[in-house]
Amino acid sequence: MLQIEDMRVSYGSAEILRGISAALPAGGLTALIGPNGTGKSTLLKAVAGLIPASGRMMLNGAKVNPGSVAYMPQDTSQKSALTVLEVILLGRVNALALRLDPALVDQAATLLAAFNLEDLRERTLDRLSGGQRQMVFLLQSLFRRPEVLLLDEPTAALDLKHQLFVLDTIRDYCRKYGIVAVAAVHDLTLAARFADRILCLNGGRLHADGSPDEVLTSDMIRSVYRVEAEVLRSGAGHLSVIPLSARAA
C-alpha cells in the first residue's frame, strides 16, 4: 500500500496541491480524475519524486525507494534514433552493461510480443506514430518491474481498441504482480470501466475518493466539471457517463 499524507506542492506563492492524503492499495488500478489544471500531473510527479513536495509518503510501511517507482509522462513526443527494443531495455538501465545480457533481451522481446508489437522491435523511435511511442514508453515503465506505476494519461494518443487493451492489460498486470498503479484519465467512462478506485481532484484538493459507484455521480460531475451528465449502467453492468451540457462557469 502507498500511503500519502498531507502532500503539498507550491510554485512560488501558488499552492498547487493542498494537503492530499490517500491510501492506495496494491493489486489494483486507481484512476486520477479532475478538470484540467487541478493538479493531476503535479500529484503524479510529486509521488515520483520529480518535483519538491512536503508531506509524508510510505510504501508498505517504509520510505519509498525511488528505484521502485516507474513514471510515464503525458508527453512522449520526443524523437530518438534508439530502437524500440533499446528504449524498453532502458527501463532497467541499472542492469545494463557493455555486453547485453541475452536474458534481458528475451524478457523485453516477450513484453513486446504480449502487446503485439514484435514488428516494431528494430524500428527507431523517430519513425513511430504518437500512439506507438506511447505504447513503447508504457512498456519501458512495465519493464522496470516497479512496485509503484504512475501513468499520466496513458491512453491519450491511442485509438479506442488500444485504449481498452492497454487499460485492461495494466489492470491485469497490477493484480498479477501486486503493484500500486495510478493513472490520470480524462475519459470518465474508461475510468469507471477499468479502475478499482477513483481519486477526484478539484482545485488542488482531494474532492472524492472511493469506488467508481461512489465517486462517479451526476452531482459530482456537476460540481467538479460544471457539466450536466447522466451516469448510466450498461446491460453488462458497467457505468457510463453521458455528458449532456456544459454549465456556465
C-alpha positions in Angstrom: 0.0 0.0 0.0 1.1 3.5 -0.8 0.3 5.9 1.9 0.3 9.7 1.1 -0.2 12.1 3.9 -0.7 15.9 3.6 1.1 16.2 0.3 1.6 19.8 -0.7 3.2 21.4 -3.7 3.7 25.1 -4.4 5.1 27.0 -7.4 6.2 30.3 -5.9 3.3 31.7 -4.0 0.8 29.5 -5.8 -0.2 26.3 -3.9 -1.0 23.6 -6.5 -1.6 20.7 -4.2 -3.3 21.4 -0.9 -2.9 18.7 1.6 -3.6 15.5 -0.4 -3.9 12.3 1.8 -4.8 8.9 0.4 -4.1 5.2 1.0 -3.6 3.5 -2.4 -3.9 -0.3 -2.3 -1.6 -2.7 -4.2 -3.0 -5.0 -6.8 -5.4 -2.6 -8.3 -5.7 0.4 -10.7 -6.5 3.8 -9.3 -7.8 6.4 -11.7 -6.9 10.0 -11.0 -9.6 12.3 -12.5 -10.5 16.0 -12.4 -10.6 19.1 -14.7 -7.6 20.4 -16.5 -5.2 22.4 -14.2 -6.4 20.8 -11.0 -3.2 19.1 -10.1 -3.3 15.5 -11.5 0.1 15.7 -13.3 1.6 17.5 -10.3 0.5 14.8 -7.9 2.0 12.1 -10.1 5.3 14.0 -10.4 5.4 14.6 -6.7 4.8 10.9 -5.9 7.5 10.0 -8.4 9.9 12.4 -6.6 10.4 14.6 -9.7 9.3 17.8 -8.0 9.7 19.1 -4.4 6.7 18.3 -2.2 6.0 18.4 1.5 4.2 15.8 3.5 4.8 12.1 4.1 4.8 9.1 1.8 5.3 5.4 2.7 5.2 2.2 0.7 4.2 -0.8 2.7 5.2 1.0 5.9 8.7 2.0 4.7 10.2 5.1 3.0 9.6 4.9 -0.8 12.7 3.9 -2.7 12.8 5.9 -6.0 14.0 2.9 -7.8 10.7 1.1 -7.1 8.7 3.8 -8.9 8.1 4.0 -12.6 6.6 7.2 -14.1 5.4 7.6 -17.7 4.8 11.3 -18.6 2.0 12.7 -20.6 4.3 13.9 -23.3 6.0 11.0 -25.1 6.7 13.0 -28.3 10.5 13.1 -28.0 12.4 11.9 -31.1 15.3 9.4 -30.8 17.4 7.2 -33.1 17.2 4.5 -30.5 15.3 1.4 -31.5 12.1 0.3 -29.7 14.0 -2.6 -28.1 16.7 -0.3 -26.8 14.1 2.1 -25.4 12.4 -0.7 -23.5 15.8 -2.0 -22.2 16.5 1.4 -20.7 13.7 0.6 -18.3 16.3 -1.4 -16.4 19.3 0.8 -17.1 20.9 -0.2 -13.8 21.1 -3.8 -15.1 22.7 -2.9 -18.4 26.4 -3.4 -19.1 28.8 -3.1 -22.1 27.5 -6.5 -23.2 23.8 -7.0 -23.2 22.5 -9.9 -21.1 20.6 -12.2 -23.5 18.1 -12.9 -20.8 17.2 -9.2 -20.6 16.8 -9.0 -24.3 14.5 -12.1 -24.2 12.4 -10.5 -21.5 12.0 -7.3 -23.5 11.1 -9.3 -26.6 8.5 -11.2 -24.6 6.9 -8.0 -23.4 6.8 -6.7 -27.0 5.0 -9.9 -28.0 2.5 -9.6 -25.2 1.4 -6.2 -26.7 1.6 -7.5 -30.3 4.4 -5.1 -31.1 7.1 -7.5 -32.3 7.3 -5.9 -35.7 8.4 -2.6 -34.1 11.4 -4.2 -32.4 14.1 -2.7 -34.6 12.3 0.4 -35.7 13.7 3.7 -34.3 11.6 5.9 -32.1 11.6 8.7 -34.6 9.8 6.5 -37.1 6.8 5.8 -34.8 3.4 7.3 -34.6 2.3 9.1 -31.5 0.3 6.2 -30.3 3.1 3.7 -31.0 5.5 5.9 -29.0 3.1 6.0 -26.1 2.9 2.2 -26.1 6.7 1.9 -26.2 7.1 4.2 -23.2 4.4 2.2 -21.3 6.4 -1.0 -22.0 9.5 0.7 -20.7 7.7 1.5 -17.5 6.4 -2.0 -17.1 9.9 -3.4 -17.9 11.2 -1.7 -14.8 9.1 -4.1 -12.7 8.1 -1.3 -10.4 6.2 -1.5 -7.1 4.5 1.8 -8.0 3.4 2.6 -11.5 2.4 6.2 -12.3 0.9 6.9 -15.7 -0.1 10.4 -16.9 -2.9 10.0 -19.5 -1.6 6.6 -20.8 -4.3 6.4 -23.5 -4.4 10.0 -24.8 -2.8 9.1 -28.2 -4.4 5.7 -28.6 -7.4 4.6 -30.7 -10.4 3.0 -28.9 -9.2 -0.5 -29.4 -5.8 0.2 -27.9 -7.3 2.3 -25.1 -9.3 -0.8 -24.0 -6.4 -3.2 -24.5 -3.9 -1.0 -22.6 -6.1 -0.3 -19.6 -7.2 -4.0 -19.4 -3.5 -5.1 -19.5 -2.4 -2.6 -16.9 -5.2 -3.7 -14.5 -4.3 -7.4 -15.0 -0.6 -6.6 -14.5 -1.3 -4.8 -11.2 -3.3 -7.8 -10.0 -0.8 -10.3 -11.1 2.3 -8.6 -9.5 0.6 -6.8 -6.6 1.7 -3.3 -7.5 0.2 0.1 -6.9 -0.8 1.8 -10.1 -2.2 5.3 -10.6 -3.3 6.6 -14.0 -4.5 10.1 -14.8 -7.6 9.6 -17.0 -9.8 12.2 -18.7 -12.4 9.7 -20.0 -14.8 9.1 -17.1 -16.4 6.1 -18.7 -12.9 4.5 -19.2 -12.2 5.3 -15.5 -15.4 3.6 -14.4 -14.8 0.6 -16.6 -11.2 -0.2 -15.5 -10.4 1.4 -12.2 -10.9 -0.3 -8.9 -10.7 3.0 -7.2 -11.0 6.7 -8.2 -9.4 9.8 -6.7 -11.1 13.0 -7.9 -9.1 16.2 -7.6 -10.6 19.7 -7.7 -8.7 22.9 -7.2 -5.7 21.1 -5.9 -7.7 19.3 -3.2 -9.0 15.7 -2.9 -12.7 16.1 -3.7 -13.7 12.4 -3.6 -12.1 9.0 -3.0 -13.8 5.7 -3.5 -15.1 3.1 -5.9 -16.5 4.2 -9.3 -20.0 3.8 -8.0 -19.2 6.1 -5.0 -17.4 8.8 -6.9 -19.0 9.0 -10.4 -22.3 10.6 -9.7 -24.2 13.3 -11.6 -23.8 15.6 -8.6 -20.0 15.2 -8.6 -19.7 15.9 -12.3 -21.9 18.9 -12.0 -19.9 20.3 -9.0 -16.4 19.5 -10.3 -16.6 19.6 -14.1 -19.5 22.1 -14.4 -21.2 19.6 -16.7 -24.7 18.2 -16.6 -24.4 14.4 -17.2 -26.2 11.2 -16.8 -24.5 8.2 -15.2 -26.0 5.0 -16.5 -25.3 1.3 -16.1 -25.0 -0.8 -19.2 -26.5 -4.2 -19.7 -23.1 -5.6 -18.9 -23.1 -3.9 -15.6 -20.6 -1.1 -16.4 -21.1 2.6 -15.6 -21.2 5.0 -18.5 -21.0 8.8 -18.2 -23.2 10.6 -20.8 -22.4 14.4 -20.9 -25.5 16.5 -21.7 -24.5 20.1 -21.5 -21.8 22.5 -20.1 -22.9 24.7 -17.2 -21.9 28.4 -17.0 -18.7 28.9 -15.1 
